[in-house]
Structures are given as C-alpha cells and as structure tokens.
Amino acid sequence: MKDPYTIVKNLLRTEKGTVLLAENKYLFEVDRRANKLEIKKSVEDIYKVKVSSVNTVSMHGKQKRVRYKKGKTPDWKKALVTLKQGSTIDIS
C-alpha cells in the first residue's frame, strides 16, 4: 500500500472550498495516479474521519510565459471528499 501522505498532498483553501465546508465537503490536491478508493482510505487514515464519497477532477495546467519563453504549469488532480454526518476536519 502507498503512504497516505504521498496520495493526499494538501487541503485546498479556496473560496469554493470554504463554501463547501457548510455541506461537510472538503477539497484536496491528490496524486494524479491515485484512484477514489486510495483517496478515501488515505483521508480516513490521516484525519481519522469517516468518508461518505469521493469525486475527482483532473485539472489541466495553464500556459504561462516568462519573458520570451513559453511554458506550462503542471497538470494536477483535485478530490472533493464528502464526510459522513458527525465527522469534521479541523482546518485551523
């Protein structure tokens, strides 16, 4: 089994993520190769909560330009994790 800390990279603190906290949903940046079952197990192991469902989105990197060279930010994966009733993650 993979290390849970390599699958779940960090908790995303965005405006959308803050709005979703009222619905007991959290946004995470996860490893691009991880599947929903691995993400669920990792979040449960790290935060000691019960996960109800996991939805994932593959985010494409943006085109950037630095002086005269074109470049691209890396592609990444976002997971929307819904917790069971009564479970919360302390984000402070």
Biopython code that builds the backbone (N, CA, C, O; Angstrom):
import numpy as np
from Bio.PDB.StructureBuilder import StructureBuilder

atoms = [
    (1, "MET", "N", (0.828, -1.179, 0.000)),
    (1, "MET", "CA", (0.000, 0.000, 0.000)),
    (1, "MET", "C", (0.877, 1.249, 0.000)),
    (1, "MET", "O", (1.937, 1.275, 0.627)),
    (2, "LYS", "N", (0.437, 2.257, -0.691)),
    (2, "LYS", "CA", (1.164, 3.518, -0.741)),
    (2, "LYS", "C", (0.984, 4.278, 0.565)),
    (2, "LYS", "O", (0.018, 4.075, 1.300)),
    (3, "ASP", "N", (1.931, 5.150, 0.829)),
    (3, "ASP", "CA", (1.867, 6.003, 2.010)),
    (3, "ASP", "C", (0.729, 7.006, 1.827)),
    (3, "ASP", "O", (0.656, 7.643, 0.776)),
    (4, "PRO", "N", (-0.165, 7.172, 2.812)),
    (4, "PRO", "CA", (-1.281, 8.112, 2.665)),
    (4, "PRO", "C", (-0.846, 9.547, 2.399)),
    (4, "PRO", "O", (-1.558, 10.304, 1.740)),
    (5, "TYR", "N", (0.325, 9.919, 2.913)),
    (5, "TYR", "CA", (0.802, 11.289, 2.741)),
    (5, "TYR", "C", (1.329, 11.545, 1.333)),
    (5, "TYR", "O", (1.473, 12.704, 0.942)),
    (6, "THR", "N", (1.622, 10.496, 0.556)),
    (6, "THR", "CA", (2.011, 10.704, -0.837)),
    (6, "THR", "C", (0.788, 10.783, -1.742)),
    (6, "THR", "O", (0.867, 11.341, -2.837)),
    (7, "ILE", "N", (-0.331, 10.240, -1.306)),
    (7, "ILE", "CA", (-1.560, 10.302, -2.100)),
    (7, "ILE", "C", (-2.257, 11.638, -1.888)),
    (7, "ILE", "O", (-2.599, 12.316, -2.856)),
    (8, "VAL", "N", (-2.473, 12.025, -0.629)),
    (8, "VAL", "CA", (-3.112, 13.311, -0.317)),
    (8, "VAL", "C", (-2.002, 14.322, -0.079)),
    (8, "VAL", "O", (-1.263, 14.226, 0.901)),
    (9, "LYS", "N", (-1.888, 15.293, -0.984)),
    (9, "LYS", "CA", (-0.794, 16.265, -0.885)),
    (9, "LYS", "C", (-1.132, 17.403, 0.061)),
    (9, "LYS", "O", (-0.351, 17.696, 0.966)),
    (10, "ASN", "N", (-2.279, 18.056, -0.123)),
    (10, "ASN", "CA", (-2.666, 19.115, 0.812)),
    (10, "ASN", "C", (-4.144, 19.434, 0.701)),
    (10, "ASN", "O", (-4.809, 19.071, -0.269)),
    (11, "LEU", "N", (-4.636, 20.115, 1.709)),
    (11, "LEU", "CA", (-6.016, 20.572, 1.764)),
    (11, "LEU", "C", (-6.080, 21.916, 1.052)),
    (11, "LEU", "O", (-5.318, 22.826, 1.378)),
    (12, "LEU", "N", (-6.990, 22.051, 0.075)),
    (12, "LEU", "CA", (-7.099, 23.288, -0.681)),
    (12, "LEU", "C", (-7.965, 24.287, 0.074)),
    (12, "LEU", "O", (-9.095, 23.981, 0.453)),
    (13, "ARG", "N", (-7.434, 25.468, 0.286)),
    (13, "ARG", "CA", (-8.178, 26.540, 0.959)),
    (13, "ARG", "C", (-8.516, 27.599, -0.073)),
    (13, "ARG", "O", (-7.746, 28.531, -0.305)),
    (14, "THR", "N", (-9.675, 27.442, -0.686)),
    (14, "THR", "CA", (-10.134, 28.367, -1.719)),
    (14, "THR", "C", (-11.514, 28.881, -1.327)),
    (14, "THR", "O", (-12.100, 28.425, -0.344)),
    (15, "GLU", "N", (-12.027, 29.829, -2.101)),
    (15, "GLU", "CA", (-13.375, 30.332, -1.830)),
    (15, "GLU", "C", (-14.404, 29.217, -1.993)),
    (15, "GLU", "O", (-15.304, 29.068, -1.167)),
    (16, "LYS", "N", (-14.263, 28.438, -3.060)),
    (16, "LYS", "CA", (-15.200, 27.350, -3.291)),
    (16, "LYS", "C", (-15.114, 26.327, -2.159)),
    (16, "LYS", "O", (-16.138, 25.819, -1.702)),
    (17, "GLY", "N", (-13.909, 26.027, -1.710)),
    (17, "GLY", "CA", (-13.731, 25.086, -0.615)),
    (17, "GLY", "C", (-14.337, 25.576, 0.681)),
    (17, "GLY", "O", (-14.870, 24.783, 1.458)),
    (18, "THR", "N", (-14.262, 26.873, 0.923)),
    (18, "THR", "CA", (-14.842, 27.450, 2.125)),
    (18, "THR", "C", (-16.366, 27.367, 2.098)),
    (18, "THR", "O", (-16.988, 27.112, 3.130)),
    (19, "VAL", "N", (-16.968, 27.579, 0.942)),
    (19, "VAL", "CA", (-18.424, 27.476, 0.807)),
    (19, "VAL", "C", (-18.880, 26.033, 1.020)),
    (19, "VAL", "O", (-19.936, 25.792, 1.605)),
    (20, "LEU", "N", (-18.085, 25.080, 0.546)),
    (20, "LEU", "CA", (-18.454, 23.663, 0.660)),
    (20, "LEU", "C", (-18.330, 23.117, 2.084)),
    (20, "LEU", "O", (-18.871, 22.051, 2.379)),
    (21, "LEU", "N", (-17.626, 23.828, 2.970)),
    (21, "LEU", "CA", (-17.487, 23.359, 4.354)),
    (21, "LEU", "C", (-18.834, 23.236, 5.048)),
    (21, "LEU", "O", (-19.007, 22.383, 5.918)),
    (22, "ALA", "N", (-19.797, 24.085, 4.670)),
    (22, "ALA", "CA", (-21.130, 24.024, 5.281)),
    (22, "ALA", "C", (-21.842, 22.720, 4.924)),
    (22, "ALA", "O", (-22.701, 22.260, 5.676)),
    (23, "GLU", "N", (-21.495, 22.120, 3.786)),
    (23, "GLU", "CA", (-22.097, 20.860, 3.352)),
    (23, "GLU", "C", (-21.258, 19.654, 3.766)),
    (23, "GLU", "O", (-21.522, 18.535, 3.324)),
    (24, "ASN", "N", (-20.239, 19.874, 4.620)),
    (24, "ASN", "CA", (-19.347, 18.819, 5.100)),
    (24, "ASN", "C", (-18.535, 18.206, 3.957)),
    (24, "ASN", "O", (-18.316, 16.995, 3.916)),
    (25, "LYS", "N", (-18.090, 19.066, 3.024)),
    (25, "LYS", "CA", (-17.269, 18.643, 1.892)),
    (25, "LYS", "C", (-15.944, 19.383, 1.938)),
    (25, "LYS", "O", (-15.893, 20.560, 2.295)),
    (26, "TYR", "N", (-14.865, 18.683, 1.572)),
    (26, "TYR", "CA", (-13.524, 19.248, 1.619)),
    (26, "TYR", "C", (-12.817, 19.001, 0.296)),
    (26, "TYR", "O", (-13.032, 17.970, -0.342)),
    (27, "LEU", "N", (-11.970, 19.944, -0.121)),
    (27, "LEU", "CA", (-11.197, 19.837, -1.350)),
    (27, "LEU", "C", (-9.751, 19.495, -1.021)),
    (27, "LEU", "O", (-9.153, 20.088, -0.123)),
    (28, "PHE", "N", (-9.188, 18.529, -1.759)),
    (28, "PHE", "CA", (-7.807, 18.120, -1.568)),
    (28, "PHE", "C", (-7.082, 18.081, -2.904)),
    (28, "PHE", "O", (-7.682, 17.777, -3.935)),
    (29, "GLU", "N", (-5.791, 18.391, -2.881)),
    (29, "GLU", "CA", (-4.932, 18.123, -4.027)),
    (29, "GLU", "C", (-4.351, 16.735, -3.793)),
    (29, "GLU", "O", (-3.779, 16.463, -2.737)),
    (30, "VAL", "N", (-4.501, 15.852, -4.792)),
    (30, "VAL", "CA", (-4.080, 14.464, -4.627)),
    (30, "VAL", "C", (-3.147, 14.061, -5.768)),
    (30, "VAL", "O", (-3.003, 14.780, -6.757)),
    (31, "ASP", "N", (-2.522, 12.903, -5.609)),
    (31, "ASP", "CA", (-1.644, 12.353, -6.635)),
    (31, "ASP", "C", (-2.448, 12.043, -7.892)),
    (31, "ASP", "O", (-3.560, 11.523, -7.807)),
    (32, "ARG", "N", (-1.893, 12.359, -9.054)),
    (32, "ARG", "CA", (-2.620, 12.178, -10.318)),
    (32, "ARG", "C", (-2.957, 10.717, -10.608)),
    (32, "ARG", "O", (-3.935, 10.438, -11.300)),
    (33, "ARG", "N", (-2.164, 9.786, -10.089)),
    (33, "ARG", "CA", (-2.391, 8.363, -10.365)),
    (33, "ARG", "C", (-3.286, 7.676, -9.344)),
    (33, "ARG", "O", (-3.610, 6.499, -9.507)),
    (34, "ALA", "N", (-3.689, 8.381, -8.301)),
    (34, "ALA", "CA", (-4.494, 7.782, -7.234)),
    (34, "ALA", "C", (-5.949, 7.617, -7.675)),
    (34, "ALA", "O", (-6.494, 8.475, -8.370)),
    (35, "ASN", "N", (-6.567, 6.516, -7.268)),
    (35, "ASN", "CA", (-7.988, 6.317, -7.567)),
    (35, "ASN", "C", (-8.828, 6.679, -6.346)),
    (35, "ASN", "O", (-8.292, 7.016, -5.290)),
    (36, "LYS", "N", (-10.134, 6.608, -6.497)),
    (36, "LYS", "CA", (-11.044, 7.060, -5.440)),
    (36, "LYS", "C", (-10.921, 6.234, -4.168)),
    (36, "LYS", "O", (-11.018, 6.777, -3.068)),
    (37, "LEU", "N", (-10.711, 4.940, -4.302)),
    (37, "LEU", "CA", (-10.579, 4.095, -3.113)),
    (37, "LEU", "C", (-9.316, 4.430, -2.326)),
    (37, "LEU", "O", (-9.342, 4.451, -1.096)),
    (38, "GLU", "N", (-8.205, 4.693, -3.026)),
    (38, "GLU", "CA", (-6.967, 5.067, -2.346)),
    (38, "GLU", "C", (-7.114, 6.422, -1.653)),
    (38, "GLU", "O", (-6.619, 6.612, -0.543)),
    (39, "ILE", "N", (-7.794, 7.360, -2.309)),
    (39, "ILE", "CA", (-8.005, 8.678, -1.717)),
    (39, "ILE", "C", (-8.855, 8.570, -0.463)),
    (39, "ILE", "O", (-8.556, 9.204, 0.548)),
    (40, "LYS", "N", (-9.917, 7.768, -0.523)),
    (40, "LYS", "CA", (-10.803, 7.581, 0.626)),
    (40, "LYS", "C", (-10.036, 6.995, 1.811)),
    (40, "LYS", "O", (-10.150, 7.493, 2.931)),
    (41, "LYS", "N", (-9.265, 5.950, 1.571)),
    (41, "LYS", "CA", (-8.501, 5.299, 2.645)),
    (41, "LYS", "C", (-7.469, 6.253, 3.235)),
    (41, "LYS", "O", (-7.264, 6.274, 4.449)),
    (42, "SER", "N", (-6.817, 7.045, 2.380)),
    (42, "SER", "CA", (-5.793, 7.978, 2.854)),
    (42, "SER", "C", (-6.381, 9.075, 3.729)),
    (42, "SER", "O", (-5.815, 9.403, 4.772)),
    (43, "VAL", "N", (-7.512, 9.649, 3.319)),
    (43, "VAL", "CA", (-8.147, 10.708, 4.109)),
    (43, "VAL", "C", (-8.610, 10.148, 5.448)),
    (43, "VAL", "O", (-8.468, 10.808, 6.477)),
    (44, "GLU", "N", (-9.160, 8.944, 5.443)),
    (44, "GLU", "CA", (-9.595, 8.326, 6.696)),
    (44, "GLU", "C", (-8.414, 8.063, 7.626)),
    (44, "GLU", "O", (-8.535, 8.249, 8.837)),
    (45, "ASP", "N", (-7.269, 7.631, 7.080)),
    (45, "ASP", "CA", (-6.092, 7.352, 7.901)),
    (45, "ASP", "C", (-5.465, 8.628, 8.451)),
    (45, "ASP", "O", (-5.073, 8.673, 9.617)),
    (46, "ILE", "N", (-5.369, 9.658, 7.626)),
    (46, "ILE", "CA", (-4.691, 10.897, 8.040)),
    (46, "ILE", "C", (-5.528, 11.680, 9.044)),
    (46, "ILE", "O", (-5.018, 12.092, 10.086)),
    (47, "TYR", "N", (-6.809, 11.888, 8.741)),
    (47, "TYR", "CA", (-7.649, 12.771, 9.551)),
    (47, "TYR", "C", (-8.552, 12.046, 10.547)),
    (47, "TYR", "O", (-9.257, 12.699, 11.316)),
    (48, "LYS", "N", (-8.546, 10.715, 10.553)),
    (48, "LYS", "CA", (-9.354, 9.907, 11.496)),
    (48, "LYS", "C", (-10.837, 10.268, 11.404)),
    (48, "LYS", "O", (-11.476, 10.536, 12.422)),
    (49, "VAL", "N", (-11.387, 10.273, 10.181)),
    (49, "VAL", "CA", (-12.795, 10.569, 9.924)),
    (49, "VAL", "C", (-13.375, 9.457, 9.053)),
    (49, "VAL", "O", (-12.642, 8.608, 8.545)),
    (50, "LYS", "N", (-14.689, 9.472, 8.886)),
    (50, "LYS", "CA", (-15.370, 8.521, 8.011)),
    (50, "LYS", "C", (-15.788, 9.252, 6.737)),
    (50, "LYS", "O", (-16.466, 10.278, 6.802)),
    (51, "VAL", "N", (-15.386, 8.729, 5.585)),
    (51, "VAL", "CA", (-15.667, 9.352, 4.298)),
    (51, "VAL", "C", (-16.893, 8.710, 3.677)),
    (51, "VAL", "O", (-17.010, 7.485, 3.633)),
    (52, "SER", "N", (-17.809, 9.547, 3.195)),
    (52, "SER", "CA", (-19.020, 9.077, 2.546)),
    (52, "SER", "C", (-18.801, 8.854, 1.056)),
    (52, "SER", "O", (-19.148, 7.795, 0.533)),
    (53, "SER", "N", (-18.222, 9.853, 0.356)),
    (53, "SER", "CA", (-17.978, 9.714, -1.080)),
    (53, "SER", "C", (-16.796, 10.563, -1.507)),
    (53, "SER", "O", (-16.390, 11.494, -0.812)),
    (54, "VAL", "N", (-16.250, 10.218, -2.675)),
    (54, "VAL", "CA", (-15.112, 10.939, -3.251)),
    (54, "VAL", "C", (-15.403, 11.199, -4.723)),
    (54, "VAL", "O", (-15.729, 10.278, -5.472)),
    (55, "ASN", "N", (-15.282, 12.459, -5.133)),
    (55, "ASN", "CA", (-15.381, 12.837, -6.537)),
    (55, "ASN", "C", (-14.035, 13.436, -6.942)),
    (55, "ASN", "O", (-13.428, 14.174, -6.166)),
    (56, "THR", "N", (-13.563, 13.122, -8.157)),
    (56, "THR", "CA", (-12.264, 13.613, -8.594)),
    (56, "THR", "C", (-12.391, 14.379, -9.906)),
    (56, "THR", "O", (-13.285, 14.131, -10.715)),
    (57, "VAL", "N", (-11.462, 15.323, -10.088)),
    (57, "VAL", "CA", (-11.387, 16.127, -11.302)),
    (57, "VAL", "C", (-9.916, 16.251, -11.682)),
    (57, "VAL", "O", (-9.089, 16.593, -10.837)),
    (58, "SER", "N", (-9.577, 15.977, -12.943)),
    (58, "SER", "CA", (-8.220, 16.192, -13.429)),
    (58, "SER", "C", (-8.118, 17.628, -13.933)),
    (58, "SER", "O", (-8.813, 18.017, -14.872)),
    (59, "MET", "N", (-7.257, 18.400, -13.310)),
    (59, "MET", "CA", (-7.090, 19.806, -13.669)),
    (59, "MET", "C", (-5.900, 19.928, -14.621)),
    (59, "MET", "O", (-4.822, 19.401, -14.347)),
    (60, "HIS", "N", (-6.100, 20.617, -15.724)),
    (60, "HIS", "CA", (-5.040, 20.807, -16.694)),
    (60, "HIS", "C", (-4.239, 22.051, -16.340)),
    (60, "HIS", "O", (-4.795, 23.048, -15.878)),
    (61, "GLY", "N", (-2.916, 21.986, -16.561)),
    (61, "GLY", "CA", (-2.051, 23.115, -16.276)),
    (61, "GLY", "C", (-2.292, 24.259, -17.250)),
    (61, "GLY", "O", (-2.788, 24.055, -18.358)),
    (62, "LYS", "N", (-1.937, 25.452, -16.826)),
    (62, "LYS", "CA", (-2.150, 26.640, -17.650)),
    (62, "LYS", "C", (-0.893, 26.975, -18.452)),
    (62, "LYS", "O", (0.226, 26.681, -18.031)),
    (63, "GLN", "N", (-1.097, 27.592, -19.608)),
    (63, "GLN", "CA", (0.015, 28.077, -20.410)),
    (63, "GLN", "C", (0.535, 29.361, -19.778)),
    (63, "GLN", "O", (-0.242, 30.268, -19.481)),
    (64, "LYS", "N", (1.825, 29.440, -19.576)),
    (64, "LYS", "CA", (2.454, 30.616, -18.991)),
    (64, "LYS", "C", (3.589, 31.075, -19.897)),
    (64, "LYS", "O", (4.100, 30.314, -20.718)),
    (65, "ARG", "N", (3.972, 32.341, -19.727)),
    (65, "ARG", "CA", (5.083, 32.874, -20.494)),
    (65, "ARG", "C", (5.980, 33.646, -19.544)),
    (65, "ARG", "O", (5.515, 34.503, -18.793)),
    (66, "VAL", "N", (7.263, 33.339, -19.583)),
    (66, "VAL", "CA", (8.254, 34.058, -18.802)),
    (66, "VAL", "C", (9.240, 34.675, -19.789)),
    (66, "VAL", "O", (10.010, 33.971, -20.443)),
    (67, "ARG", "N", (9.204, 35.980, -19.881)),
    (67, "ARG", "CA", (9.986, 36.736, -20.864)),
    (67, "ARG", "C", (9.689, 36.237, -22.273)),
    (67, "ARG", "O", (8.597, 36.471, -22.792)),
    (68, "TYR", "N", (10.636, 35.557, -22.895)),
    (68, "TYR", "CA", (10.450, 35.154, -24.288)),
    (68, "TYR", "C", (10.156, 33.664, -24.436)),
    (68, "TYR", "O", (10.010, 33.172, -25.555)),
    (69, "LYS", "N", (10.069, 32.956, -23.344)),
    (69, "LYS", "CA", (9.859, 31.510, -23.411)),
    (69, "LYS", "C", (8.459, 31.148, -22.957)),
    (69, "LYS", "O", (7.930, 31.720, -22.004)),
    (70, "LYS", "N", (7.867, 30.191, -23.655)),
    (70, "LYS", "CA", (6.559, 29.684, -23.261)),
    (70, "LYS", "C", (6.756, 28.482, -22.350)),
    (70, "LYS", "O", (7.722, 27.731, -22.489)),
    (71, "GLY", "N", (5.847, 28.314, -21.437)),
    (71, "GLY", "CA", (5.915, 27.198, -20.524)),
    (71, "GLY", "C", (4.517, 26.783, -20.116)),
    (71, "GLY", "O", (3.527, 27.312, -20.623)),
    (72, "LYS", "N", (4.442, 25.827, -19.190)),
    (72, "LYS", "CA", (3.151, 25.309, -18.766)),
    (72, "LYS", "C", (3.271, 24.867, -17.316)),
    (72, "LYS", "O", (4.260, 24.248, -16.924)),
    (73, "THR", "N", (2.252, 25.191, -16.523)),
    (73, "THR", "CA", (2.222, 24.697, -15.157)),
    (73, "THR", "C", (1.795, 23.227, -15.192)),
    (73, "THR", "O", (1.119, 22.810, -16.132)),
    (74, "PRO", "N", (2.171, 22.450, -14.202)),
    (74, "PRO", "CA", (1.879, 21.018, -14.256)),
    (74, "PRO", "C", (0.386, 20.696, -14.112)),
    (74, "PRO", "O", (-0.371, 21.442, -13.490)),
    (75, "ASP", "N", (-0.014, 19.568, -14.703)),
    (75, "ASP", "CA", (-1.365, 19.053, -14.513)),
    (75, "ASP", "C", (-1.460, 18.485, -13.098)),
    (75, "ASP", "O", (-0.464, 18.016, -12.547)),
    (76, "TRP", "N", (-2.659, 18.527, -12.508)),
    (76, "TRP", "CA", (-2.847, 18.013, -11.154)),
    (76, "TRP", "C", (-4.261, 17.484, -10.996)),
    (76, "TRP", "O", (-5.102, 17.672, -11.876)),
    (77, "LYS", "N", (-4.521, 16.831, -9.891)),
    (77, "LYS", "CA", (-5.815, 16.211, -9.643)),
    (77, "LYS", "C", (-6.418, 16.764, -8.360)),
    (77, "LYS", "O", (-5.733, 16.916, -7.349)),
    (78, "LYS", "N", (-7.712, 17.062, -8.420)),
    (78, "LYS", "CA", (-8.435, 17.609, -7.277)),
    (78, "LYS", "C", (-9.489, 16.587, -6.846)),
    (78, "LYS", "O", (-10.149, 15.973, -7.683)),
    (79, "ALA", "N", (-9.637, 16.414, -5.538)),
    (79, "ALA", "CA", (-10.631, 15.487, -4.996)),
    (79, "ALA", "C", (-11.593, 16.241, -4.094)),
    (79, "ALA", "O", (-11.173, 17.001, -3.221)),
    (80, "LEU", "N", (-12.885, 16.027, -4.307)),
    (80, "LEU", "CA", (-13.937, 16.572, -3.460)),
    (80, "LEU", "C", (-14.413, 15.436, -2.565)),
    (80, "LEU", "O", (-15.040, 14.486, -3.034)),
    (81, "VAL", "N", (-14.109, 15.539, -1.270)),
    (81, "VAL", "CA", (-14.391, 14.467, -0.314)),
    (81, "VAL", "C", (-15.566, 14.875, 0.557)),
    (81, "VAL", "O", (-15.533, 15.920, 1.207)),
    (82, "THR", "N", (-16.609, 14.045, 0.568)),
    (82, "THR", "CA", (-17.766, 14.264, 1.423)),
    (82, "THR", "C", (-17.645, 13.357, 2.640)),
    (82, "THR", "O", (-17.467, 12.146, 2.510)),
    (83, "LEU", "N", (-17.744, 13.951, 3.816)),
    (83, "LEU", "CA", (-17.648, 13.182, 5.062)),
    (83, "LEU", "C", (-19.037, 12.772, 5.546)),
    (83, "LEU", "O", (-20.043, 13.403, 5.222)),
    (84, "LYS", "N", (-19.058, 11.688, 6.336)),
    (84, "LYS", "CA", (-20.324, 11.240, 6.920)),
    (84, "LYS", "C", (-20.759, 12.216, 7.994)),
    (84, "LYS", "O", (-19.956, 12.978, 8.531)),
    (85, "GLN", "N", (-22.045, 12.177, 8.295)),
    (85, "GLN", "CA", (-22.649, 13.084, 9.283)),
    (85, "GLN", "C", (-21.934, 12.914, 10.624)),
    (85, "GLN", "O", (-21.735, 11.792, 11.091)),
    (86, "GLY", "N", (-21.555, 14.018, 11.231)),
    (86, "GLY", "CA", (-20.876, 13.988, 12.533)),
    (86, "GLY", "C", (-19.366, 14.016, 12.448)),
    (86, "GLY", "O", (-18.711, 14.231, 13.468)),
    (87, "SER", "N", (-18.778, 13.807, 11.271)),
    (87, "SER", "CA", (-17.325, 13.873, 11.098)),
    (87, "SER", "C", (-16.931, 15.245, 10.569)),
    (87, "SER", "O", (-17.583, 15.782, 9.674)),
    (88, "THR", "N", (-15.869, 15.805, 11.122)),
    (88, "THR", "CA", (-15.352, 17.081, 10.641)),
    (88, "THR", "C", (-13.822, 17.046, 10.678)),
    (88, "THR", "O", (-13.223, 16.253, 11.405)),
    (89, "ILE", "N", (-13.208, 17.912, 9.886)),
    (89, "ILE", "CA", (-11.767, 18.068, 9.877)),
    (89, "ILE", "C", (-11.448, 19.450, 10.421)),
    (89, "ILE", "O", (-11.998, 20.449, 9.956)),
    (90, "ASP", "N", (-10.566, 19.508, 11.397)),
    (90, "ASP", "CA", (-10.159, 20.777, 11.981)),
    (90, "ASP", "C", (-9.125, 21.419, 11.054)),
    (90, "ASP", "O", (-8.016, 20.903, 10.914)),
    (91, "ILE", "N", (-9.477, 22.536, 10.423)),
    (91, "ILE", "CA", (-8.578, 23.165, 9.447)),
    (91, "ILE", "C", (-7.845, 24.370, 10.024)),
    (91, "ILE", "O", (-7.171, 25.087, 9.284)),
    (92, "SER", "N", (-7.960, 24.605, 11.310)),
    (92, "SER", "CA", (-7.265, 25.769, 11.887)),
    (92, "SER", "C", (-5.851, 25.436, 12.280)),
    (92, "SER", "O", (-5.129, 26.299, 12.779)),
]
sb = StructureBuilder()
sb.init_structure("model")
sb.init_model(0)
sb.init_chain("A")
sb.init_seg("    ")
for serial, (resi, resn, name, xyz) in enumerate(atoms, 1):
    if name == "N":
        sb.init_residue(resn, " ", resi, " ")
    sb.init_atom(name, np.array(xyz, "f"), 0.0, 1.0, " ", f" {name:<3s}", serial, name[0])
structure = sb.get_structure()
